[in-house]
Amino acid sequence: MHKSALLLGTCLLGLSLSGCAFLQDNQESQSTSSPDDATASSAEPSADIRYADFEPEELYLLLSGEIAAQRGRFDVTLVNYMKAAQQSRDLGVIERTMRIAQSLNADNAQQKLAALWLEVAPDNMQAHRISAIQAVKKNELETALGHMEKIMDLGGDADFDSLAAMAGNLPPEQQQELLDLYQQLEQRHPDNPELQYSIALLLKVTGEPQQALAKLEPLLDSKPDFQPALILKGDLLYQTNQKQQALDHLRANTRQFPDNRQMGTLYGRMLIGEGELQTAQNEFRRLVNRFPDVPGLRLSYALVALENDQIALAKEELTRLIEQGHHSDEAHYYLGRIADEENENEQAIGYYRNVEKGNYFFPALARASELMAEQGELDEALADIREIRKNNPDQDENFRLLEINLLLDRDHDERALQAANEALKSFPGNVRIRYARAMLLDSMDKPEQAEADLRTIIEEQPDNAVALNALGYILTTRTDRLDEARDYIERALAIDPENPAILDSMGWVLYLQGNTDESLSYLSRAWEAYADPEVAAHYGEALWQTGNQEQARSIWREGFEQDPDHPILTETVERLTGEPSL
């Protein structure tokens, strides 16, 4: 059979990887046709199509690759195409093989193909672009920039800014290396605005926002409408605490460039950060009207409306997102919160249970379970959790913790302990479950067992400030081993020096050791940071013993306002004053 007839028959098989466009004679076309053109060519062959002069072995590899693709064996397809590309060095085959490798995220194959492509066509910008991407993945930054500079020399868009934006994911030493390379490149191309912008972006990434601003000034003087630089300037002004200047800058430029979605979104988020919620809502409304098909903007608009207590508007926008099939998990979660706050419990449960995945899944399931328990449906809520857990084994530990916490919240301590024991049999290394059991054991007056759990955690995680503090506090309140307790609390405080719970523990152990004046420093800081009834009990007692009885009473009153029946606060006041309450 004639070679071209055989190849035409292969094309007409209609196999999975969309045609045989690579069979066109690439010695003339240099593979300039688009994928759509290629598909059309294979679908409607004309009489004068010419084909490359492939060897029989190459034809066999290509045909085998297509058949493998039809059978879903794309790995085999890629292997066969790789061999055909290397043997034929045909540009069409190389380009098609590259598309297959990209669809499979096969980085090693892409690296080899890009090198081959550049051997055959040294000035091919797509090959240089792919080579640059692969060099970045291998942290060969100088090689990547070499390819990008070549693209620039060929008259293409080198995407210097894209590489600079990716630098946030690199280690600090490589960020600095990339900055140095960009600065060297700028010396060879001093008038390239994209390079100047990219250097400013890298200065921001490397923690030099003031230098980044200085770099942008001459760029914006020469190109005042360079919008990426305008956005970056606003971001840098805000980062350097020039917040009003940042807002003024972005307000002016969002009006000059109303179609710049990124700029408008940044402006809206800054307004939220500064508490200018109504202005932020107005900005997101403008963006939604201009970009009605961008779901993220509609979600932001709905959430800022919710913050502004414009509940009807928030409901309308969140419901629209669900109807359109966008951000449905987030929308259901916030609709659940709205119903929850309106005491529409059944409706809230329905919304929460429609959250199927993502960051809001566990908070939604937890709150739905709590609402069910409040309605007397604790066992039903637990059964739901266990059923979902069975269908999601990769999240087993999280579901078990959810079950334990639900039982704890309903004061089912024995059942919670049983659930925690079962969970730790399956997941003995889960710190959160072990910590929950330790706190439960302490509340059940089993401090020795709680201490054992906390020591296990600390052995695994010596810098776990929460566990160190909990162990120190248990030793403080349950034993006379105050020196040992203080050592654990000091270790926790060194790790997390502003944590009010640790400050309270430190103040209390110092007080019990007789260092009352020193204890007041810690207890006052704990009270300022977190006015909790237990902190009130400790701080008030230290004040009382130093003669500041009126101040102590004032602190205790504030504590009782939060919880009139708090057991530690009640015991403290009765013991010191002889009064049941204040």
C-alpha positions as CSV (number, residue, x, y, z in Angstrom):
1,M,0.0,0.0,0.0
2,H,1.2,3.6,-0.7
3,K,2.5,5.4,2.4
4,S,0.1,8.4,2.1
5,A,-2.9,6.1,1.7
6,L,-2.0,4.2,4.9
7,L,-1.6,7.4,6.8
8,L,-4.9,8.9,5.6
9,G,-6.6,5.7,6.8
10,T,-5.1,6.1,10.2
11,C,-6.4,9.6,10.5
12,L,-9.9,8.5,9.6
13,L,-10.0,6.1,12.5
14,G,-11.0,9.0,14.7
15,L,-8.9,8.0,17.6
16,S,-8.7,9.7,21.0
17,L,-6.0,12.3,20.6
18,S,-7.8,14.2,17.9
19,G,-6.4,13.5,14.5
20,C,-3.2,13.2,12.6
21,A,-2.3,16.8,11.9
22,F,1.3,15.9,12.5
23,L,1.3,14.0,9.2
24,Q,1.3,17.3,7.2
25,D,4.6,18.1,5.6
26,N,6.3,20.1,8.4
27,Q,9.4,20.8,6.2
28,E,7.3,23.6,4.6
29,S,4.7,24.5,7.3
30,Q,7.1,24.4,10.3
31,S,4.0,23.4,12.3
32,T,2.5,26.8,12.3
33,S,-1.1,25.6,12.2
34,S,-3.2,25.8,15.4
35,P,-4.8,22.8,17.1
36,D,-8.2,23.8,15.7
37,D,-6.7,24.1,12.2
38,A,-5.1,20.7,12.6
39,T,-8.4,19.1,13.7
40,A,-10.2,20.6,10.7
41,S,-7.4,19.4,8.4
42,S,-7.7,15.9,9.6
43,A,-11.5,16.0,9.5
44,E,-11.7,17.2,5.9
45,P,-8.6,15.9,4.0
46,S,-8.1,17.5,0.6
47,A,-6.6,15.8,-2.4
48,D,-3.4,17.8,-2.2
49,I,-2.4,17.1,1.4
50,R,1.3,16.1,1.6
51,Y,2.8,13.9,4.3
52,A,6.1,13.7,5.9
53,D,8.4,10.9,4.8
54,F,8.3,8.6,7.9
55,E,10.1,5.4,8.3
56,P,8.0,2.3,8.9
57,E,9.2,2.0,12.5
58,E,8.1,5.6,13.1
59,L,4.7,5.0,11.6
60,Y,4.3,1.9,13.8
61,L,5.1,3.9,16.9
62,L,2.6,6.7,16.0
63,L,-0.2,4.2,15.2
64,S,0.5,2.2,18.3
65,G,0.4,5.4,20.3
66,E,-3.0,6.4,18.9
67,I,-4.4,2.9,19.6
68,A,-3.1,3.1,23.2
69,A,-4.8,6.4,23.6
70,Q,-8.1,5.0,22.4
71,R,-7.8,2.4,25.1
72,G,-7.0,4.9,27.8
73,R,-3.3,4.0,28.1
74,F,-1.9,7.5,27.7
75,D,1.3,6.5,29.4
76,V,2.0,4.1,26.5
77,T,0.9,6.8,24.0
78,L,3.5,9.2,25.4
79,V,6.3,6.6,25.4
80,N,5.6,5.7,21.7
81,Y,5.3,9.4,20.7
82,M,8.6,10.2,22.5
83,K,10.4,7.5,20.5
84,A,8.8,8.7,17.3
85,A,9.8,12.3,18.0
86,Q,13.4,11.4,18.8
87,Q,13.8,9.2,15.7
88,S,12.0,11.4,13.2
89,R,13.0,14.8,14.6
90,D,9.8,16.0,12.9
91,L,8.5,19.3,14.2
92,G,4.9,18.2,14.0
93,V,5.5,15.1,15.9
94,I,7.6,16.9,18.5
95,E,4.9,19.5,19.0
96,R,2.1,17.0,19.3
97,T,4.2,14.9,21.7
98,M,4.7,18.0,23.8
99,R,0.9,18.5,24.0
100,I,0.5,15.0,25.2
101,A,3.3,15.4,27.8
102,Q,1.7,18.6,29.1
103,S,-1.7,17.0,29.4
104,L,-0.1,14.3,31.5
105,N,2.0,16.8,33.6
106,A,5.1,14.8,32.5
107,D,7.9,17.2,33.4
108,N,10.7,14.9,32.5
109,A,9.3,14.3,29.0
110,Q,8.7,18.0,28.5
111,Q,12.3,18.8,29.4
112,K,13.6,16.2,26.9
113,L,11.2,17.3,24.2
114,A,12.0,21.0,24.7
115,A,15.7,20.3,24.3
116,L,15.0,18.3,21.1
117,W,12.7,21.0,19.8
118,L,15.4,23.6,20.2
119,E,17.9,21.4,18.4
120,V,15.6,21.2,15.4
121,A,14.3,24.8,15.6
122,P,16.6,27.0,17.8
123,D,14.4,30.1,17.5
124,N,11.1,28.5,18.4
125,M,9.6,30.7,21.1
126,Q,7.3,28.0,22.4
127,A,10.2,25.6,22.9
128,H,12.1,28.3,24.8
129,R,9.0,29.1,26.9
130,I,8.6,25.5,27.9
131,S,12.3,25.2,28.6
132,A,12.1,28.2,30.9
133,I,9.2,26.7,32.8
134,Q,11.0,23.4,33.3
135,A,14.2,25.1,34.4
136,V,12.2,27.0,37.1
137,K,10.8,23.8,38.3
138,K,14.3,22.4,38.6
139,N,15.4,25.6,40.3
140,E,17.8,26.4,37.5
141,L,17.0,30.1,37.5
142,E,19.8,31.3,35.3
143,T,18.9,28.8,32.6
144,A,15.3,29.9,32.8
145,L,16.2,33.5,32.4
146,G,18.5,32.7,29.4
147,H,15.5,31.2,27.6
148,M,13.3,34.1,28.5
149,E,15.9,36.6,27.3
150,K,16.0,34.7,24.0
151,I,12.2,35.0,23.7
152,M,12.5,38.8,24.2
153,D,15.3,39.0,21.6
154,L,13.0,37.1,19.2
155,G,10.3,39.8,19.8
156,G,8.0,37.7,22.0
157,D,6.6,38.3,25.5
158,A,9.1,36.8,27.9
159,D,6.7,36.8,30.9
160,F,9.4,38.1,33.2
161,D,6.6,39.2,35.6
162,S,5.1,35.7,35.8
163,L,8.4,34.3,37.0
164,A,8.8,37.1,39.5
165,A,5.3,36.5,40.8
166,M,6.2,32.8,41.3
167,A,9.2,33.8,43.4
168,G,7.0,33.9,46.6
169,N,7.1,30.1,46.6
170,L,10.9,29.9,46.4
171,P,13.3,29.7,49.4
172,P,14.8,33.1,50.4
173,E,18.2,32.4,49.0
174,Q,16.7,31.5,45.6
175,Q,14.5,34.6,45.7
176,Q,17.7,36.7,46.2
177,E,19.4,34.8,43.4
178,L,16.5,35.5,41.0
179,L,16.6,39.2,42.0
180,D,20.4,39.3,41.2
181,L,19.8,37.7,37.9
182,Y,17.0,40.1,37.0
183,Q,19.3,43.1,37.9
184,Q,22.0,41.7,35.7
185,L,19.5,41.3,32.9
186,E,18.3,44.8,33.3
187,Q,21.9,46.1,32.7
188,R,21.7,44.5,29.3
189,H,18.2,45.7,28.6
190,P,17.9,49.0,30.6
191,D,14.7,50.3,28.9
192,N,12.5,47.2,29.4
193,P,9.5,48.2,31.5
194,E,8.5,44.6,32.2
195,L,12.0,43.9,33.7
196,Q,11.8,47.1,35.8
197,Y,8.4,46.1,37.1
198,S,9.6,42.5,37.8
199,I,12.5,43.8,39.8
200,A,10.1,45.9,41.9
201,L,8.0,42.8,42.4
202,L,11.0,40.8,43.5
203,L,12.1,43.5,45.9
204,K,8.6,43.2,47.5
205,V,9.0,39.4,47.7
206,T,12.4,39.7,49.3
207,G,11.2,42.1,52.0
208,E,12.3,45.4,50.6
209,P,9.0,47.3,50.0
210,Q,10.6,50.8,50.2
211,Q,13.2,49.9,47.6
212,A,10.4,48.4,45.4
213,L,8.5,51.7,45.6
214,A,11.6,53.6,44.6
215,K,12.1,51.3,41.6
216,L,8.5,51.9,40.5
217,E,8.7,55.7,40.5
218,P,10.8,56.2,37.4
219,L,8.9,53.5,35.6
220,L,5.6,55.2,36.3
221,D,7.1,58.6,35.4
222,S,7.8,57.3,31.9
223,K,4.8,55.0,31.6
224,P,2.0,56.4,33.9
225,D,-0.6,54.0,32.4
226,F,1.4,50.8,33.1
227,Q,-1.4,49.2,35.1
228,P,0.5,46.3,36.7
229,A,2.9,48.8,38.2
230,L,0.0,50.9,39.4
231,I,-1.5,47.9,41.2
232,L,1.9,47.0,42.7
233,K,2.4,50.6,43.9
234,G,-1.0,50.5,45.8
235,D,0.0,47.2,47.4
236,L,3.4,48.5,48.5
237,L,2.0,51.8,49.9
238,Y,-0.4,49.7,52.0
239,Q,2.4,47.3,53.1
240,T,4.6,50.2,54.2
241,N,1.7,51.6,56.3
242,Q,0.9,54.4,54.0
243,K,-2.7,53.2,54.0
244,Q,-4.5,56.4,53.2
245,Q,-2.1,57.1,50.3
246,A,-2.7,53.5,49.1
247,L,-6.5,54.0,49.2
248,D,-6.3,57.4,47.5
249,H,-4.0,55.9,44.8
250,L,-6.3,53.0,44.1
251,R,-9.5,55.0,44.2
252,A,-8.1,57.3,41.5
253,N,-6.8,54.6,39.3
254,T,-9.8,52.3,39.5
255,R,-11.8,55.2,38.1
256,Q,-9.2,55.8,35.4
257,F,-9.1,52.0,34.6
258,P,-12.5,50.7,35.5
259,D,-12.0,47.5,33.5
260,N,-9.0,46.4,35.6
261,R,-10.6,43.8,37.8
262,Q,-7.4,43.0,39.7
263,M,-7.0,46.6,40.7
264,G,-10.6,47.0,41.8
265,T,-10.5,43.8,43.8
266,L,-7.4,44.9,45.6
267,Y,-9.0,48.3,46.4
268,G,-12.1,46.6,47.7
269,R,-10.1,44.3,50.0
270,M,-8.1,47.1,51.4
271,L,-11.3,49.0,52.2
272,I,-12.5,45.9,54.1
273,G,-9.2,45.8,55.9
274,E,-9.6,49.4,57.0
275,G,-13.2,48.9,58.1
276,E,-14.7,51.0,55.4
277,L,-17.3,48.4,54.7
278,Q,-19.9,50.5,52.9
279,T,-17.4,51.9,50.5
280,A,-16.0,48.4,50.0
281,Q,-19.6,47.1,49.3
282,N,-20.0,49.9,46.7
283,E,-16.7,48.9,45.0
284,F,-17.7,45.3,44.8
285,R,-21.1,46.2,43.5
286,R,-19.4,48.2,40.8
287,L,-17.2,45.2,40.0
288,V,-20.1,42.8,39.9
289,N,-22.0,45.1,37.5
290,R,-19.0,45.3,35.2
291,F,-18.0,41.7,35.5
292,P,-21.3,39.8,36.2
293,D,-19.8,36.5,35.2
294,V,-17.0,36.4,37.8
295,P,-18.4,34.4,40.7
296,G,-15.6,35.4,43.1
297,L,-16.6,39.0,42.9
298,R,-20.2,38.2,43.6
299,L,-19.2,36.2,46.7
300,S,-17.1,39.1,48.0
301,Y,-20.1,41.4,47.4
302,A,-22.4,39.1,49.3
303,L,-20.0,38.8,52.2
304,V,-19.3,42.5,52.6
305,A,-23.1,43.1,52.5
306,L,-23.4,40.5,55.3
307,E,-20.8,42.4,57.3
308,N,-22.9,45.5,56.7
309,D,-26.0,43.8,58.1
310,Q,-27.7,44.0,54.7
311,I,-29.0,40.5,55.2
312,A,-31.6,40.6,52.3
313,L,-29.0,41.6,49.8
314,A,-26.5,39.0,51.1
315,K,-29.2,36.3,50.9
316,E,-30.1,37.3,47.3
317,E,-26.5,37.2,46.1
318,L,-25.6,34.0,47.9
319,T,-28.7,32.3,46.6
320,R,-27.8,33.4,43.0
321,L,-24.4,31.9,43.4
322,I,-26.0,28.5,44.3
323,E,-28.4,28.8,41.4
324,Q,-25.5,29.4,39.1
325,G,-23.5,26.5,40.5
326,H,-20.6,28.7,41.8
327,H,-19.0,28.8,45.2
328,S,-22.0,26.7,46.4
329,D,-20.2,25.4,49.5
330,E,-19.3,28.9,50.7
331,A,-22.8,30.2,49.8
332,H,-24.5,27.4,51.7
333,Y,-22.3,27.9,54.7
334,Y,-23.1,31.7,55.0
335,L,-26.8,31.1,54.3
336,G,-26.6,28.6,57.2
337,R,-25.0,31.3,59.4
338,I,-27.7,33.8,58.5
339,A,-30.5,31.3,59.4
340,D,-28.6,30.3,62.5
341,E,-28.5,33.8,63.8
342,E,-32.1,34.2,63.0
343,N,-32.9,31.1,65.1
344,E,-34.2,29.3,62.0
345,N,-32.6,26.1,63.2
346,E,-34.1,23.6,60.7
347,Q,-33.3,25.9,57.8
348,A,-29.7,26.4,59.1
349,I,-29.2,22.7,59.5
350,G,-30.3,22.2,55.9
351,Y,-27.9,24.8,54.6
352,Y,-25.0,23.6,56.7
353,R,-25.5,20.0,55.5
354,N,-25.4,21.1,51.9
355,V,-21.7,22.1,52.4
356,E,-20.0,19.2,50.7
357,K,-16.3,20.0,50.7
358,G,-13.7,22.7,51.2
359,N,-12.6,24.8,54.1
360,Y,-16.2,25.2,55.4
361,F,-17.1,21.5,55.4
362,F,-16.1,20.7,58.9
363,P,-17.3,23.9,60.5
364,A,-20.6,23.5,58.8
365,L,-21.0,19.8,59.9
366,A,-19.9,20.7,63.4
367,R,-22.5,23.5,63.7
368,A,-25.3,21.4,62.1
369,S,-24.5,18.6,64.6
370,E,-24.6,21.1,67.5
371,L,-28.0,22.4,66.4
372,M,-29.3,18.9,66.1
373,A,-28.0,18.1,69.6
374,E,-29.7,21.2,71.0
375,Q,-33.0,19.9,69.5
376,G,-32.6,16.6,71.3
377,E,-31.2,14.8,68.3
378,L,-27.7,14.1,69.6
379,D,-27.8,10.4,68.6
380,E,-29.0,11.3,65.1
381,A,-26.2,13.8,64.7
382,L,-23.6,11.3,65.8
383,A,-25.0,8.7,63.4
384,D,-24.7,11.2,60.6
385,I,-21.1,12.0,61.5
386,R,-20.3,8.3,61.5
387,E,-22.0,7.6,58.2
388,I,-20.1,10.5,56.5
389,R,-16.9,9.2,58.2
390,K,-17.4,5.8,56.7
391,N,-17.7,7.3,53.2
392,N,-14.6,9.5,53.7
393,P,-12.0,7.3,55.3
394,D,-9.2,9.7,54.4
395,Q,-10.7,12.2,56.9
396,D,-11.4,9.6,59.6
397,E,-9.4,11.4,62.3
398,N,-11.2,14.7,61.8
399,F,-14.6,13.1,62.0
400,R,-13.6,11.3,65.3
401,L,-12.5,14.6,66.8
402,L,-15.8,16.2,65.7
403,E,-17.7,13.4,67.5
404,I,-15.6,13.8,70.7
405,N,-16.1,17.5,70.8
406,L,-19.8,17.2,70.2
407,L,-20.1,14.8,73.2
408,L,-18.0,17.1,75.3
409,D,-20.2,20.1,74.5
410,R,-23.2,18.2,75.6
411,D,-21.5,17.1,78.9
412,H,-21.5,13.4,77.9
413,D,-18.0,12.9,79.5
414,E,-18.0,9.1,79.7
415,R,-19.2,8.7,76.1
416,A,-16.6,11.3,75.0
417,L,-13.9,9.4,76.8
418,Q,-14.9,6.2,75.2
419,A,-14.9,7.8,71.8
420,A,-11.5,9.3,72.4
421,N,-10.1,5.9,73.6
422,E,-11.4,4.3,70.4
423,A,-10.0,7.0,68.2
424,L,-6.5,6.8,69.8
425,K,-6.5,3.0,69.2
426,S,-6.7,3.7,65.5
427,F,-4.7,6.9,65.5
428,P,-2.3,6.9,68.5
429,G,-0.2,9.7,67.0
430,N,-3.1,12.2,66.6
431,V,-2.1,15.1,68.9
432,R,-5.5,16.9,68.8
433,I,-7.4,13.8,69.9
434,R,-4.8,13.1,72.6
435,Y,-5.0,16.6,73.9
436,A,-8.8,16.6,73.9
437,R,-8.6,13.4,76.0
438,A,-6.1,15.0,78.4
439,M,-8.4,17.9,79.0
440,L,-11.3,15.6,79.5
441,L,-9.4,13.4,81.9
442,D,-8.4,16.5,83.9
443,S,-12.0,17.7,84.1
444,M,-13.0,14.2,85.3
445,D,-10.6,14.5,88.2
446,K,-8.0,12.1,86.7
447,P,-5.0,14.3,86.6
448,E,-2.4,11.5,86.5
449,Q,-3.9,10.1,83.3
450,A,-4.1,13.6,81.8
451,E,-0.5,14.2,82.7
452,A,0.5,11.0,80.9
453,D,-1.3,12.1,77.7
454,L,0.3,15.5,77.8
455,R,3.8,14.0,78.4
456,T,3.2,11.8,75.3
457,I,2.4,14.9,73.2
458,I,5.5,16.8,74.5
459,E,7.8,13.8,73.7
460,E,6.6,13.9,70.1
461,Q,6.4,17.7,69.9
462,P,8.8,19.4,72.4
463,D,7.8,22.9,71.2
464,N,4.0,22.4,71.6
465,A,3.3,25.5,73.7
466,V,-0.3,24.5,74.3
467,A,0.6,21.1,75.7
468,L,3.5,22.5,77.8
469,N,1.2,25.1,79.3
470,A,-1.6,22.6,79.9
471,L,0.8,20.2,81.7
472,G,2.3,23.1,83.8
473,Y,-1.2,24.3,84.7
474,I,-2.4,20.9,85.8
475,L,0.7,20.5,87.9
476,T,0.1,23.9,89.4
477,T,-3.6,23.3,90.3
478,R,-3.5,19.6,91.0
479,T,-0.1,19.0,92.7
480,D,2.4,20.6,95.0
481,R,5.1,20.2,92.2
482,L,5.2,24.0,91.6
483,D,8.9,24.2,90.5
484,E,8.3,21.5,87.9
485,A,5.1,23.2,86.8
486,R,6.8,26.6,86.4
487,D,9.5,25.0,84.3
488,Y,6.9,23.8,81.8
489,I,5.0,27.1,81.8
490,E,8.3,29.0,81.2
491,R,9.1,26.8,78.2
492,A,5.6,27.5,76.8
493,L,6.0,31.2,77.4
494,A,9.3,31.3,75.6
495,I,7.6,29.8,72.5
496,D,4.4,31.9,72.7
497,P,5.1,35.0,74.9
498,E,1.9,36.9,74.3
499,N,-0.6,34.0,74.8
500,P,-3.0,35.1,77.5
501,A,-3.6,31.5,78.7
502,I,0.1,31.0,79.3
503,L,0.5,34.4,80.9
504,D,-2.3,33.5,83.3
505,S,-0.6,30.2,84.1
506,M,2.7,31.9,84.7
507,G,1.1,34.5,87.0
508,W,-0.8,31.9,89.0
509,V,2.2,29.6,89.6
510,L,4.2,32.6,90.7
511,Y,1.4,33.6,93.1
512,L,1.3,30.1,94.6
513,Q,5.0,30.2,95.0
514,G,4.7,33.4,97.0
515,N,5.9,35.8,94.3
516,T,2.8,37.9,94.4
517,D,4.1,41.2,93.1
518,E,5.8,39.4,90.1
519,S,2.6,37.4,89.5
520,L,0.6,40.6,89.1
521,S,2.6,41.6,86.0
522,Y,1.6,38.4,84.2
523,L,-2.0,38.3,85.4
524,S,-2.7,41.9,84.4
525,R,-1.3,41.3,80.9
526,A,-3.5,38.1,80.7
527,W,-6.6,40.1,81.8
528,E,-5.9,42.9,79.3
529,A,-5.6,40.4,76.5
530,Y,-8.4,38.0,77.5
531,A,-10.9,39.0,80.2
532,D,-11.9,35.5,81.1
533,P,-13.7,34.5,84.4
534,E,-10.9,32.2,85.4
535,V,-8.3,34.9,84.7
536,A,-10.5,37.2,86.8
537,A,-10.4,34.7,89.7
538,H,-6.6,34.6,89.7
539,Y,-6.0,38.3,89.0
540,G,-8.6,39.3,91.6
541,E,-7.1,37.0,94.3
542,A,-3.6,38.4,93.7
543,L,-4.9,41.9,94.0
544,W,-6.9,41.1,97.1
545,Q,-3.8,39.7,98.9
546,T,-1.8,42.9,98.1
547,G,-4.5,45.1,99.6
548,N,-6.2,46.2,96.3
549,Q,-9.5,44.9,97.3
550,E,-11.7,47.4,95.5
551,Q,-9.9,46.7,92.2
552,A,-10.2,43.0,92.9
553,R,-14.0,43.3,93.4
554,S,-14.2,45.3,90.1
555,I,-12.3,42.5,88.2
556,W,-14.5,39.8,89.8
557,R,-17.7,41.7,88.8
558,E,-16.6,41.8,85.2
559,G,-15.9,38.0,85.4
560,F,-19.4,37.3,86.8
561,E,-20.9,39.4,84.0
562,Q,-19.5,36.8,81.6
563,D,-20.5,33.7,83.6
564,P,-22.4,34.2,86.9
565,D,-21.9,30.6,87.8
566,H,-18.3,30.1,86.9
567,P,-17.1,27.5,89.5
568,I,-13.5,28.8,90.0
569,L,-14.5,32.4,90.2
570,T,-17.4,31.6,92.6
571,E,-15.1,29.5,94.9
572,T,-12.5,32.3,94.9
573,V,-14.9,35.0,95.9
574,E,-16.6,32.9,98.6
575,R,-13.3,31.9,100.1
576,L,-11.8,35.4,100.2
577,T,-14.9,37.5,101.0
578,G,-17.2,35.0,102.7
579,E,-19.9,36.3,100.2
580,P,-21.6,34.0,97.7
581,S,-21.5,36.7,95.0
582,L,-20.8,40.4,94.5
